[in-house]
Amino acid sequence: MDLKQLIEERDETLAAIREGVRSVVTKFDDEYWLARDDDGVFPREFHRAMADAGWLGITMPEEYGGSGLGVTEAMVMMHEVSSHGGGMAAASTVHINLFGPHPVVVKGTEEQKREWIPRLVAGEDQVAFGFTEPDAGLDTTRIKTFAEKVPGGYRVNGQKVWTSTGQVASKIMLLTRTTKYEDCARKTDGITIFYTDLDRAHIEVQRIPKMGRKAVDSNAIFIEDLFIPDEHRIGEEGKGFSYILHSLNPERILVGAEAVGIGQDGLRRAAKYAGERVVFGRKIGQNQGIQHPLAEKWMYLESAWLMCCRAAELYDAGKPCGAEANAAKFLSARAGHDACLQAVLTHGGFGYAKEYHVERLLREVTVTRIAPVTEQLIQSFIAEKVLDLPKSY
């Protein structure tokens, strides 16, 4: 098969993914997402529809019920999910299933994979991720949640923050220390990952009121004497830090694609409004003061999308893509945020009203500039790894 045929087949596959995802996503209109933004109820109907259509397993191995596809296909899917009014609420409902559980795929035993992955693909289980801690932030090596070895398993105590879907999850992927930081030869040693039941008798979950993505909850969790059996440990004890690295670049690429999708959604709404709104006897879209900022946002969004595509292409080819994945996340989040802000400004006073949805999109897209990694750390990474400048932190 020649290169041209391979490209044509790939493009046909990606087009089919877009069409299939769009057929599900567009069943959930602006009013559905506005209602979830108001009441904060997890979008179970949307989650179930995506599971029933098979999209929750797009990156999971075929032998466990998934589709076995790559980051490029997942990126296209998430771009489509985020482009139709649901913002990060829609994206996060699905996104968390894609590469978050990747340590199970990469390092899980055959028994663990057979037991856990099909249930995630089918939407029967939802998993919360207990990684971040209040006093550690992005310095993951400084986590303090400790798993003490006891007969048959581990006894865990500690605290996590920004744990998504803790209100509705049945499972939790938990990052712990099994050796204290000060007792490790290397700061990345002594970290262990578990995938276990979210036992609410030993895990207190406190919801964090926040700016956007209200329907997909974020929480502070408090863990007291949680017993985790040995068979729920993923991989080797103390090697967990290296396991989470497998999902970092894919997550950056997917968040970038989602930010672009939300930005394009806002831009479409702004252009439509500008083409219809009449002030001083003429459509406001006829004024260059309205046209030019929107045109500029289109260019930035398209450029960011190309960086996402480049990063995904490198990842799927097994090539280094750290710089490109980080750049994709940085550029896309900036472009998406700026486009949504311009959409609000284009609507004028009506942009401030929930009726037109652009204020909600602006709130939804803002988190992409903060998570899963800050703009400042991305800039430091590029400076050090690409420009060969001294490490600054």
Stockholm file with secondary structure:
# STOCKHOLM 1.0

chainA/1-393         MDLKQLIEERDETLAAIREGVRSVVTKFDDEYWLARDDDGVFPREFHRAMADAGWLGITMPEEYGGSGLGVTEAMVMMHEVSSHGGGMAAASTVHINLFGPHPVVVKGTEEQKREWIPRLVAGEDQVAFGFTEPDAGLDTTRIKTFAEKVPGGYRVNGQKVWTSTGQVASKIMLLTRTTKYEDCARKTDGITIFYTDLDRAHIEVQRIPKMGRKAVDSNAIFIEDLFIPDEHRIGEEGKGFSYILHSLNPERILVGAEAVGIGQDGLRRAAKYAGERVVFGRKIGQNQGIQHPLAEKWMYLESAWLMCCRAAELYDAGKPCGAEANAAKFLSARAGHDACLQAVLTHGGFGYAKEYHVERLLREVTVTRIAPVTEQLIQSFIAEKVLDLPKSY
#=GR chainA/1-393 SS CCHHHHHHHHHHHHHHHHHHHHHHHTTSCHHHHHHHHHHCCCCHHHHHHHHHTTGGGTTSCGGGTSCCCCHHHHHHHHHHHTTSSCHHHHHHHHHTTTSTTHHHHHHCCHHHHHHHHHHHHTTSCCEEEECCCTTTTTCGGGCCCEEEEETTEEEEEEEEEEEETTTTCSEEEEEEESSCGGGCSSTTSSEEEEEEECCTTTEEEEECCCSSCTTSCEEEEEEEEEEEEGGGEESSTTBHHHHHGGGHHHHHHHHHHHHHHHHHHHHHHHHHHHHHCEETTEEGGGSHHHHHHHHHHHHHHHHHHHHHHHHHHHHHTTCCCHHHHHHHHHHHHHHHHHHHHHHHHHHGGGGGSGGGSHHHHHHHHHGGGTSSSCHHHHHHHHHHHTSCCCCCC
#=GC SS_cons         CCHHHHHHHHHHHHHHHHHHHHHHHTTSCHHHHHHHHHHCCCCHHHHHHHHHTTGGGTTSCGGGTSCCCCHHHHHHHHHHHTTSSCHHHHHHHHHTTTSTTHHHHHHCCHHHHHHHHHHHHTTSCCEEEECCCTTTTTCGGGCCCEEEEETTEEEEEEEEEEEETTTTCSEEEEEEESSCGGGCSSTTSSEEEEEEECCTTTEEEEECCCSSCTTSCEEEEEEEEEEEEGGGEESSTTBHHHHHGGGHHHHHHHHHHHHHHHHHHHHHHHHHHHHHCEETTEEGGGSHHHHHHHHHHHHHHHHHHHHHHHHHHHHHTTCCCHHHHHHHHHHHHHHHHHHHHHHHHHHGGGGGSGGGSHHHHHHHHHGGGTSSSCHHHHHHHHHHHTSCCCCCC
//
